[in-house]
Amino acid sequence: MTRKVLIANRGEIALRALRACKELDLKTVAIYSTGDKELKHLRLADETVCVGPASPLKSYLNIPAILSAAEVTRADAIYPGYGFLAEDADFAEKCEASGFVFIGPSSSVIRQMGDKITAKDLAEQSGIPIVPGYRGILPKDEIALKKIASDVGYPIMIKASAGGGGRGMRVVREEAELVSSINLTQQEAKNAFGNDTLYLEKFIQNPRHIEIQIVADGKGHAIHLGTRDCSMQRRHQKVIEEAPAQDVNAEALEITLNACLQLCKSISYSGVGTIEFLYENNQFYFIEMNTRIQVEHPVSEMITGFDLVKAQLKIALNMGMTLDQNEIIFRGHAMECRINAEDPETFVPSPGLISKMHPPGGFGVRFDSHIYSGYVVPPHYDSLLAKIITTANTRESCIKRMVSALDEFFVDGIQTNHSLHQKLLKDQTFCSNKHDINYLEEVFLSS
């Protein structure tokens, strides 16, 4: 049977998936909205199908339209990428029910790990360290609520069980704020996720954000590709990512790596995934598991030589993927800067015509992007334009190479956060690896 993959996404990840399919001799179907007619990967795909108007709700989030596109093109599998429907358990389930291979874990696993309370329970059972907190159903009685919060210890974080991407979260620093904060977060969670279940946990105040990349085949085999440090963030959105995370307690890391692999085996995880942690005072604290490819996956690829997108395809399509931890060799350091179409100071999105652009190049430089001179950045989607990735023997050399790559790169016609990255890479706190998740927003941008 001829294998044909429908790529249910857009932008750089759609182009990345298309390239991987070509290397594996897989036919491709590219979907697009009416606002995305000029995407680069549409010119390279074997077939293209318009699935709706520019609004994501009517196109890239339109499950019936996507399944219809797969049916009329006789696709065998659907690749979700990241964002949109990538972690939608209902979409994965409908793909399975319609006879299409969903390139990712099963719908039941996505549903399990998408619920923050269930995910924490499963993580804890596998020996993964978690943030101290309360995961039961919160009582309505104010006295009981205050007792729970007091036992956890202020400051606390209120989180929506179905939350993600920095939404459905609120910090409470004192008892007087507790009840109103719970009510507000509950209403926000119901509006955003259709699920107002909340839980409480200790607020880790100045941690780093460290994540572990895993790959598993659903048949009892799982490997890791080490760590990534994603501590440079603004409003819970990552700006710079690097691998491996440095200055991490070796003993705590080894225990955590093994526990992550145990979790993957215990839930029969299939595909690639990321297990995210807060890290403070030599201790890892589980946040969540992302059951998809991450935006920052290239840094893990660059230090291991392991193609994560091809692994997704080969595992899902039973193409003979073998997973052996001994074959993963770690070399050097890698860093990724996310280039967004936005004002570098106000962060207001900046869609429009790219009149001219030039990608960086040279030894140890990778450029993942869908943009080109003459491309019009639409206003309807995420502002990510490109990812500049550099790799070198040391973190210091990697930073120097990134500085050079950023100096070489330019985009005319719209605003980007290019200059912000240039400033960050000269910042002494960042260069000495002393930053945490609060540094960019609370120190660097406020100074």
N, C-alpha and C positions, 0 to 999 in steps of 0.2 A: 504494500500500500504506500502511495506517495504521501509523505508527511508534509502537512501544510499548517503553518502557525499564523493565527490572527493576532496581531499586536494591538492590544486594547489600551493604547496610551498615545502620548504625543511627545514632541520635543526631543531632548537629548537621550532619554531612556528608550524611546521608541527607536531611534537611530542605532543606539547601542545594541538593542535586541535584534534588529534587522541584520546588523553585521555578524552577530553570533550565529544567527540562522543560516546566513550564507556560508559561513565556515563549516557548518554541519550539513550542508546540502539540503536545507529545508526550504520549501517554498514559503513565501510570505504574503500576508494580506494586511495592508495598512488601512486602519479606519481614520476618519478625520471629520471635523465639523466644518460648517460653511465658513467659519472664521479662520480656518487653518489650511486653506488650499495651497499655500506656498511652503509648507513644511518640506525640509530636505528629503526625509526618508520616503515621502510619497513618490519621488522620482526614481527611487531605487527598488521599491517593492514590486513583486510580481503582479499584484492586484491591489486596487484601492476601492474603498467603499465609503461614501458619505453617510454618516449615521445621525445627522441632525444639525440644527442651528448652532450658533457659537456658544450659547449658554451651556455650561458643563452638564447641568441637570437634564438637558434635552439631547445630549450627545455622548460625552465620555462617561456619564453616569446613567445613561439610558440602557438598562439591562436588556429589555426586549429588542431594541434596535441592534445592539451588539450581537446578541445571539442570532438574530435574523441574518446579520452580515456573515456570521460564521457558517450559517446553514446554506445560504445562497452561493457562497464561494467554496463550499464543501471542505471547510477547514477541519483539521483533526484536533487542534489544540488552541488554547487561548492564553496569551502571555499578558499578565496584568501590569508589570513594572512596579512603580511605587506611586502612592497617591491614588486618587480616583477610587477604583473598585478593588485595589490590590489586597486589602484586608477586610473585604466585605464577605462574610461567611455565606450570606444568602446568594450572592453572585456565584461564589465557588460551588455552592450546592446546586444551583440552577445549571451551571456548566456541566456538572457531573450528571445531572438528571437528563440533560439534553444530549448526552453522548459525547461531549467534548472533554478533552483532558485539560484540567485547570493546572497551569504550570506554577505549582506552589503546593503547600501542604493541603491536607484534606479540609473540607468545610468544618468538620467537627473540631479539628485542632485549631483552626482559625478562631472558631467561636470560643473555645476554651481559653485560649491565650489572649483573646480580645477583651475578655472580662477581667478587669484588674484584680478582683478579689480571688476568682478561681485561679488566675495565673500565679498569684502570690502563694496560694495554698499548694499548688503543684511544685512551684520552685522550692518552697520550704521542705516538702517531702523528699526532694532530690538532694537536699543538703546545701542549697544556695542560700546565702545569708540575706535576710530581708530587713527592711526598716521596721523598728518596733512600732506597733500601732494596734488599732482595733478594727477588725474586719467583719464583725457581726452586724446584724440589722440595727441601725441606730434607733434608740427608743424615742418616743415623742415627749416623754417627761423631761422637763428642763433640768431637774435636780440629777436625774440619772445621766443625762448627757454631760453635765458638768463634772460628774464623778469620773466618767470614762475619760474625758479630756484631761482631767487632773492626773489620772493614773498614767496616761501616755506621757504627759509632761509638756508644758508650753516651752517654746512655740510649737504649734502643731500645723499640719497641712491637711486641709479637707480636699478630698479628691473624688471625682466621679468615677464609678466603676467602669463605665463605658467611654471615659474620656481619652484624650490623646492630643498630640501636637500643641501641648501647652494650654489647652482649653479644659474647663471643668476643674480648676484648681484655685484654692484660696488659702493664704497663710493667716492663721489666727495667733496673735501674740499674747493675748490676755483674755481672761474669762468673760469680761464684759462684751467682747466681740463675738462670742461663740455662737449663740442662737441665731442672731441675724445673719451671720456668715454662712451657717448651715442652710438657712432658708434661701438665701440668694444663690448659693451654689447648686442647691437642689433644683431651683427653678431654671437656672441656666442649663443644667445637665438635661432636664426634661425637654427644653426647647431645642438644644443642639443635638442630642443623641437619642431622644425618645425613651430615655432610661434615667430616672432620678435617684438610683441607688448610689449612696456615698459610703466612703470609709475614711477613717482618720489614721494618720501616722505621724510620727515624730518628724519635725521639720529639721532636716540636715542643713545647717545654715551656710557653710562655705565649702561645699564639696567640689571635686572635679567630676566631670561626666565621662565615664569610661565604659566602653562597650566591647563585647566579645562576638566575633563573627563565627558562626557555625555553619556546617554543611552536613546534612544527614540524608540517608536514602530510604528511611521508613522500614528498613529490614534489619535494624539492629546495629548499623554502622554509622558512626558520626565522628567528625573531625572539627577542629577549630583552626582558624587562621589568625590567632592571637588577638591582640587588643587594638582599639582605637581610642584616642583622646579627643573628645568633642566638646571641650570646656569653653571654647570661645563662642559664646551664644548671646543673642539679643532676643528678648521675649520668648525664650525657650526654643528659638530657631537657631540652628547651627550656622556658623559663619566660616570657621576654619576647622578642618579635621586633620588628624595625623595618626600615623601608625609606625611603630607600636607606641603605646602609652609609656612614658618614661617615669622614673622615680616611683615605681610601684613595689610594694612589699612582695618579695618573691614567694614566700611561703603562703601568704593569703591568696596570691594570684593562682598558684598551682592548685590549691584546694577549690577555688572558684571555677577554674577551667574544667576540672574533672567533674564538678557538680553540674555544670552546664551540659556537658556531654551526656551525663546520666539523665538529665531532664529530657533531652532530645530522644534518647532511647526509650524512656518510660512512656512517652506520649506518641511513639512511632512517628516522629517528625520526619517529613520528607521535603527536601529542597534546601534553600538557604534561609538563614534567619539571623537575627541579631538580638542578643540579650544585653540589656542596658542596665547600668549601675551608677549610683552615686558613690564616690570614694572619698573618705575623709579619715584621717588619723589611722592609716594602714588598714582600714576596714572597708569591704565592699558591701553595698546595700542594693538589693535588686529593685529596679523600677518597673520594667516591663519587658516583654518579648515582642519584637516586630517580626511578623511572619511573612516577610517579603524582602526584596533587595532594598538596600539603603542607598540614598543619594551618594553617601561617602564611601561606597564599596571600592572605588578604585585604589584607595590607599592600601587596603588589605591585599589587593591584587598585585600592587607594585612591589611589596616587600616579600611576596611569596611566589609570584609567577603563576598563580592559580586563577583561571578565568571563572568568575562566579556566575556570570550569565550563561555561559555554555554549560556549566554544571547544573543550573536550574533546568535547562532544556534536556540534557542527557538523562538526568534522574527521572523527570516526569515522563519522558518518552521511552524509557527503558532502553537506552542506547549504550549500555555497558559501562556505566560509571563506577569506578572503584575508588573507595575512600580509605586511605592509609595515612595515619598521622605521621608516620616515619618518612613519608615522601614530601611532607611540607617543610621546606627549608626557608628560614627567615633571614633576609639580607637587608641591611641598611635601614633607612628611614624614608618615609613618604609623607607628603603634605598636600592638602587640597584647599584651594580658595574658591568659594562660590561667588561667581560674578552674577549679580542681579540687576535687572533693569529698574533702578530706583535712584532717587536722590541720595548721595552719600552722607548727607547730614540730617535731612528730615525723614528719609526712608519712604517718601511718597513714590508709588510706582511710576515708571516713565516709559509707557509704551510708545510705539511710533516706528518710523522708517530708519533702519540702519543704513546710512548713506555710504559708509565705508568702514571696514574693519580689517584687522590683521591679527592672526593667531600667533601665539608664541611658539617657539620650536627649539631644537637643539637637543643635545644629549641629556637624558634624564628628565625630559619635559613631555607631558601628555596633555592633550587638549580635547575634552569631551564636550561637544556642543553641536547644536543644530543650526546655528545662525550663520549668515553669510551677508556680503554686501548686497543691499537691495531688499533684504528681508524686512518685513514689517512685523514688529512685535505686537501681538494682539493684546487688548486690555482685559481679556476675559479669564486669564489663567495665572498660575504662579509666575513670579517674575524671574525665575532662574533662567539665565541665558547660557552660561557656560561653567565648566569646572576646569580650573587649571591645576594640574597635578605635577609635582616634582618629586624626584627620588634621588638620594645620594647616600654616601656611606654613613654620614652622621647627621644629626638634627641641625647642627650649625651650618653644615654645607648645604643641606636641603633648604634652609631659609635663604641662604645666599642665592641659590639657584632660582628660588621663587621670586626673589627681588628682581633678578635679571629677567625672568619670564614676564613679570608684570610690567616692567619697563618697556618690553618689546610689544606687549599687547595694547591695542587700542580699539575703541568703538566710537564712531562719530554719528551724530544724528539724534541720539537719545542719551540720557544720563545713566551711569552705572555706579556701583559701589567700588569701582576699581581703586580710587584714591584712598578709600578707607583701608583696604588691604595693604596698600603701600605704607600707610602710617602704622598699621598694626605690626608689620614685619620689622619696623625699626624701633618698636616699643621695648624698653628694657625688661619690663615685667614678663612680656610674652617671650622674648628671646631667651630669658633665663628660666622659662617654664615655671613661673611662680603664680600664674593666673588660675582662677577658679571660675565657676559658671556665672558668678556675679560681676566679674571684673569688667567686662566690656561695657555693660549697661550702667553699673553703679560707679565705676572709677574712670575708665578711659573716656567714655562719651560725655561724662558730666564734668570733666576737668577743663 
